[in-house]
Amino acid sequence: MKVAVDGKTVDVRVTAHLRWDPPLETIIETAPIAEVLELECIVLNAARMARQVRREELEQLEAILQKPPLEPNHR
């Protein structure tokens, strides 16, 4: 993800466990607060969307598991 810092573009990576590279403290010290807040919103929205997808996948699996087994067709 690219973030503008003092007119320069800095590459920032955020892992699934919300570890920041460079550390969040460094970003806060060097970036305008509005950009840090915008970055936080992007990360939180991405995490929220990922949780929603997982929740939907679990609901689909639960629905499949709750269906009665099909009766064999004896002709």
FIVEX-252070 format. One record per residue: z, y, x of N, C-alpha, C in turn. Coordinates in nm, 4 decimals, always signed. Each point is the difference from the previous one (the first is absolute). Layout:
% residues N
- n.pz:n.py:n.px:ca.pz:ca.py:ca.px:c.pz:c.py:c.px
- Z:Y:X:Z:Y:X:Z:Y:X
...
//
This chain:
% residues 75
- n.pz:n.py:n.px:ca.pz:ca.py:ca.px:c.pz:c.py:c.px
- +0.0000:-0.1157:+0.0852:+0.0000:+0.1157:-0.0852:+0.0000:+0.1226:+0.0903
- -0.0759:+0.0992:-0.0356:-0.0081:+0.1211:+0.0811:+0.0866:+0.1095:-0.0619
- +0.0741:+0.0693:+0.0838:+0.0825:+0.1119:-0.0438:-0.0291:+0.1174:+0.0917
- -0.0200:+0.1172:-0.0577:-0.0249:+0.1190:+0.0810:+0.1330:+0.0563:+0.0488
- +0.0092:+0.0224:+0.1303:+0.1204:+0.0562:+0.0609:-0.0432:+0.1171:+0.0861
- +0.0448:+0.1192:-0.0347:-0.0345:+0.1213:+0.0748:-0.1502:+0.0095:+0.0258
- -0.0796:-0.0271:-0.1025:-0.1447:+0.0106:+0.0133:-0.0664:-0.1182:+0.0671
- +0.0783:-0.0956:+0.0480:-0.0554:-0.1196:+0.0633:+0.0241:-0.1188:-0.0925
- -0.0885:-0.0976:+0.0048:+0.0154:-0.1192:-0.0826:+0.0719:-0.1074:+0.0799
- +0.1059:-0.0535:-0.0588:+0.0799:-0.1036:+0.0642:-0.0142:-0.1278:-0.0818
- -0.0184:-0.1120:+0.0683:-0.0101:-0.1286:-0.0677:+0.1405:-0.0547:-0.0213
- +0.0346:-0.0300:-0.1237:+0.1323:-0.0512:-0.0331:-0.0175:-0.1338:-0.0693
- +0.0718:-0.1004:+0.0465:-0.0045:-0.1323:-0.0622:+0.1321:-0.0259:-0.0724
- -0.0093:-0.0602:-0.1166:+0.1188:-0.0365:-0.0766:-0.0114:-0.1479:-0.0324
- +0.0997:-0.0781:+0.0404:-0.0042:-0.1438:-0.0254:+0.0604:-0.0297:-0.1365
- -0.0095:-0.1248:-0.0402:+0.0507:-0.0407:-0.1314:+0.1501:+0.0239:-0.0131
- +0.0712:+0.0005:+0.1116:+0.1447:+0.0197:-0.0050:+0.0370:+0.1464:+0.0188
- -0.0984:+0.0883:-0.0165:+0.0206:+0.1445:+0.0098:+0.0562:+0.0409:+0.1358
- -0.0490:-0.0647:+0.1039:+0.0308:+0.0450:+0.1361:-0.1102:+0.0968:+0.0389
- +0.0388:+0.1091:+0.0577:-0.0951:+0.1061:+0.0315:-0.0363:-0.0038:+0.1472
- -0.1275:+0.0203:+0.0303:-0.0456:+0.0071:+0.1386:-0.0948:+0.1184:+0.0106
- +0.0358:+0.1113:+0.0569:+0.1253:+0.0293:+0.0713:+0.1193:+0.0046:-0.0959
- +0.1221:-0.0019:+0.0549:+0.1190:+0.0018:-0.0853:-0.0011:+0.1202:-0.0940
- +0.0567:-0.0191:-0.1177:+0.0018:+0.1060:-0.1005:+0.0645:+0.1272:+0.0537
- +0.1010:-0.0145:+0.0859:+0.0651:+0.1186:+0.0564:-0.1000:+0.0852:+0.0778
- -0.0895:-0.0649:+0.0735:-0.1011:+0.0726:+0.0775:-0.0963:+0.0716:-0.0934
- -0.0393:-0.0672:-0.1073:-0.0916:+0.0631:-0.0957:+0.0667:+0.1214:-0.0626
- +0.1262:-0.0138:-0.0394:+0.0709:+0.1105:-0.0644:+0.0152:+0.1174:+0.0957
- +0.0248:-0.0280:+0.1279:+0.0176:+0.1076:+0.0974:-0.1299:+0.0744:+0.0272
- -0.1146:-0.0687:-0.0109:-0.1257:+0.0615:+0.0416:-0.0917:+0.0383:-0.1152
- +0.0230:-0.0516:-0.1186:-0.0908:+0.0269:-0.1118:+0.0655:+0.0942:-0.1001
- -0.0812:+0.0796:-0.0676:+0.0556:+0.0823:-0.1084:+0.0613:-0.0909:-0.1072
- +0.1093:+0.0451:-0.0600:+0.0737:-0.0836:-0.0952:-0.0878:-0.0417:-0.1176
- -0.0917:+0.0845:-0.0427:-0.0868:-0.0358:-0.1129:-0.0832:-0.1236:+0.0327
- -0.0473:-0.0102:+0.1234:-0.0800:-0.1160:+0.0386:+0.0856:-0.1256:+0.0094
- +0.1238:+0.0143:+0.0453:+0.0901:-0.1154:+0.0061:+0.0289:-0.0493:-0.1414
- +0.0258:+0.0929:-0.0914:+0.0269:-0.0393:-0.1382:-0.1221:-0.0648:-0.0637
- -0.1184:+0.0532:+0.0297:-0.1228:-0.0591:-0.0526:-0.0169:-0.1424:+0.0532
- +0.0280:-0.0201:+0.1278:-0.0106:-0.1326:+0.0603:+0.0989:-0.0964:-0.0646
- +0.1230:+0.0476:-0.0233:+0.0994:-0.0844:-0.0660:-0.0460:-0.0403:-0.1398
- -0.0592:+0.0935:-0.0734:-0.0493:-0.0302:-0.1346:-0.1093:-0.1056:+0.0047
- -0.0896:+0.0106:+0.0967:-0.1079:-0.0979:+0.0142:+0.0586:-0.1385:+0.0249
- +0.0968:-0.0080:+0.0905:+0.0608:-0.1291:+0.0341:+0.0753:-0.0576:-0.1193
- +0.0771:+0.0832:-0.0682:+0.0766:-0.0489:-0.1144:-0.0916:-0.0451:-0.1131
- -0.1085:+0.0730:-0.0232:-0.0950:-0.0410:-0.1038:-0.0670:-0.1317:+0.0363
- -0.0339:-0.0172:+0.1271:-0.0614:-0.1258:+0.0437:+0.0972:-0.1160:-0.0190
- +0.1261:+0.0208:+0.0332:+0.1007:-0.1047:-0.0178:+0.0184:-0.0321:-0.1478
- +0.0002:+0.1020:-0.0844:+0.0146:-0.0201:-0.1444:-0.1180:-0.0797:-0.0558
- -0.1209:+0.0333:+0.0442:-0.1183:-0.0724:-0.0465:+0.0034:-0.1457:+0.0458
- +0.0443:-0.0231:+0.1233:+0.0084:-0.1370:+0.0514:+0.1013:-0.0814:-0.0802
- +0.1137:+0.0610:-0.0337:+0.0997:-0.0700:-0.0819:-0.0558:-0.0326:-0.1382
- -0.0763:+0.0930:-0.0585:-0.0589:-0.0230:-0.1321:-0.0975:-0.1175:+0.0036
- -0.0818:-0.0061:+0.1044:-0.0950:-0.1110:+0.0135:+0.0755:-0.1315:+0.0108
- +0.1033:-0.0040:+0.0814:+0.0793:-0.1226:+0.0156:+0.0646:-0.0394:-0.1327
- +0.0518:+0.0984:-0.0726:+0.0635:-0.0269:-0.1292:-0.1013:-0.0618:-0.0968
- -0.1217:+0.0559:-0.0034:-0.1044:-0.0536:-0.0879:-0.0390:-0.1419:+0.0409
- -0.0089:-0.0250:+0.1301:-0.0322:-0.1352:+0.0468:+0.1083:-0.0991:-0.0413
- +0.1265:+0.0397:+0.0125:+0.1099:-0.0879:-0.0403:-0.0027:-0.0275:-0.1499
- -0.0294:+0.1028:-0.0796:-0.0077:-0.0188:-0.1448:-0.1117:-0.0974:-0.0363
- -0.1129:+0.0095:+0.0688:-0.1107:-0.0924:-0.0257:+0.0398:-0.1432:+0.0355
- +0.0670:-0.0165:+0.1134:+0.0448:-0.1340:+0.0394:+0.1015:-0.0564:-0.0989
- +0.0931:+0.0838:-0.0448:+0.0987:-0.0453:-0.0978:-0.0683:-0.0438:-0.1293
- -0.1005:+0.0752:-0.0442:-0.0722:-0.0356:-0.1224:-0.0714:-0.1339:+0.0163
- -0.0582:-0.0226:+0.1158:-0.0684:-0.1272:+0.0258:+0.0995:-0.1152:-0.0011
- +0.1151:+0.0202:+0.0632:+0.0999:-0.1068:+0.0081:+0.0639:-0.0307:-0.1355
- +0.0026:+0.0958:-0.0911:+0.0624:-0.0213:-0.1304:-0.0939:-0.0656:-0.1008
- -0.1285:-0.0092:+0.0311:-0.0946:-0.0648:-0.0912:+0.0287:-0.1496:-0.0029
- -0.0087:-0.0605:-0.1204:+0.0203:-0.1454:-0.0059:-0.1151:-0.0713:+0.0700
- +0.0286:-0.1154:+0.0577:-0.1078:-0.0728:+0.0679:-0.1057:-0.0455:-0.1007
- -0.1217:-0.0096:+0.0446:-0.1092:-0.0450:-0.0856:+0.0142:-0.1491:-0.0269
- -0.0256:-0.0377:-0.1243:+0.0036:-0.1417:-0.0367:-0.1275:-0.0671:+0.0500
- +0.0108:-0.1184:+0.0565:-0.1219:-0.0695:+0.0432:-0.0857:-0.0369:-0.1212
- -0.1284:+0.0041:+0.0169:-0.0941:-0.0300:-0.1069:-0.0306:-0.1501:+0.0021
- +0.0575:-0.0753:-0.0957:-0.0218:-0.1453:-0.0075:-0.1064:-0.0293:-0.1048
- -0.1177:-0.0423:+0.0415:-0.1060:-0.0352:-0.0952:-0.0346:-0.1434:+0.0136
//
